[in-house]
């Protein structure tokens, strides 16, 4: 037999979400709403990489082939990005 107080307590437990879930939803919403200009971002990355003495061949490959591969591919390939981001 459930009392009114017990039912109310159970309802509150079901309505509360763990903070990690809420943060992940907020993070996803922010990332999906980013309206970024790829050309501008690639130019900024090129400028930064030149200051870091990244070889021109790698920078040029990224610039010319960026849209042909997925971001995951670029992150995991044997180029400067993985080391720079980790």
C-alpha positions in Angstrom: 0.0 0.0 0.0 1.4 3.4 -1.0 0.7 6.4 1.0 0.5 9.9 -0.5 3.9 10.8 0.8 5.6 7.7 -0.6 4.1 8.3 -4.1 5.2 11.9 -4.0 8.8 10.9 -3.1 9.0 8.3 -5.8 7.7 10.8 -8.4 10.4 13.3 -7.3 13.1 10.7 -7.8 11.9 9.9 -11.3 11.8 13.6 -12.2 15.4 14.4 -11.2 18.1 13.7 -13.7 21.8 13.1 -12.9 23.9 16.2 -13.3 26.2 14.5 -15.8 23.2 13.8 -18.1 22.1 17.4 -17.9 25.6 18.7 -18.7 25.9 16.3 -21.7 22.6 17.6 -23.0 23.7 21.2 -22.6 27.1 20.5 -24.2 25.4 18.8 -27.2 23.0 21.7 -27.7 25.9 24.2 -27.6 28.0 22.2 -30.1 25.1 21.7 -32.5 24.3 25.4 -32.5 27.8 26.6 -33.4 27.7 28.3 -36.7 31.3 28.4 -37.8 32.9 29.5 -41.0 35.1 26.6 -42.1 37.3 28.8 -44.4 37.9 31.2 -41.6 38.7 28.4 -39.1 41.1 26.7 -41.5 42.9 30.0 -42.1 43.2 30.6 -38.4 44.5 27.0 -37.9 47.0 27.6 -40.8 48.3 30.8 -39.1 48.6 29.1 -35.8 50.4 26.0 -37.3 52.9 28.2 -39.1 53.8 29.8 -35.8 54.3 26.3 -34.3 56.6 25.3 -37.2 54.3 22.6 -38.6 55.6 21.5 -42.0 54.0 23.4 -44.9 53.3 20.1 -46.6 51.0 19.0 -43.8 49.3 22.3 -43.6 48.6 22.3 -47.3 47.3 18.8 -47.3 44.9 19.7 -44.5 43.7 22.8 -46.4 43.2 21.1 -49.7 41.7 17.8 -48.5 39.9 18.8 -45.3 36.3 18.3 -46.7 37.2 15.0 -48.3 37.6 13.2 -44.9 35.7 13.2 -41.6 36.9 15.1 -38.6 37.6 11.8 -36.8 39.9 10.8 -39.7 41.9 14.0 -39.4 42.1 13.7 -35.6 43.4 10.1 -35.8 45.7 10.3 -38.8 49.5 10.6 -38.4 49.7 14.3 -38.7 50.2 17.2 -36.3 46.5 17.5 -35.2 46.5 14.6 -32.7 49.5 15.7 -30.9 48.4 19.3 -30.9 45.0 18.5 -29.5 46.1 16.1 -26.7 
